[in-house]
Amino acid sequence: MEKWITEVRERGRNHFRQYPSLDAGARQLQQTNPRLDSEFALELAQTGMRQNASGKWVWKFDPLHRTTAPQPFYTEQAIEFLRRIECPTLTIEGKDSHQTKRTDKQKRFEAISNRRHIVIENAGHMVHQDNPEALANVVAEFFELEQ
């Protein structure tokens, strides 16, 4: 908890990595997600970045999102929360996601009783970037079924 509080204080909400251009931001996206094509990466940078007072480009996100959690992740504790979900729930994963290697993944999914699970082809962890059309179709179908 002390580490988390210190990190929040030090990082604050003004800690942003700065880029000299939108192209540089797009290249960073592609470095993080090699599946992302150049055109879509640039489109994401154009909508997801803003220019700061010094003319540099920064991502529009809360930098506190990248701080360490104040406590470790405990699978059994998470399972107890997941078991209490009663509403219809859609779980989605990319077929090629590195998250598929988690040993507790199936146990987590199964803890949600009213769950529909979909695996999206041609997608890794960043399903919304890798196959946005397939993702949109799956989500739209889920909401149509649940009306």
Secondary structure, 3 states (H helix, E strand, C coil): CHHHHHHHHHHCCCCCCCECCHHHHHHHHHHHCCCCCHHHHHHHHHHHEEECCCCCEEECCCHHHHCCCCCCCCHHHHHHHHHCCCCCEEEEEECCCHHHHCCCHHHHHHHCCCEEEEEECCCCCCHHHHCHHHHHHHHHHHHHHCC
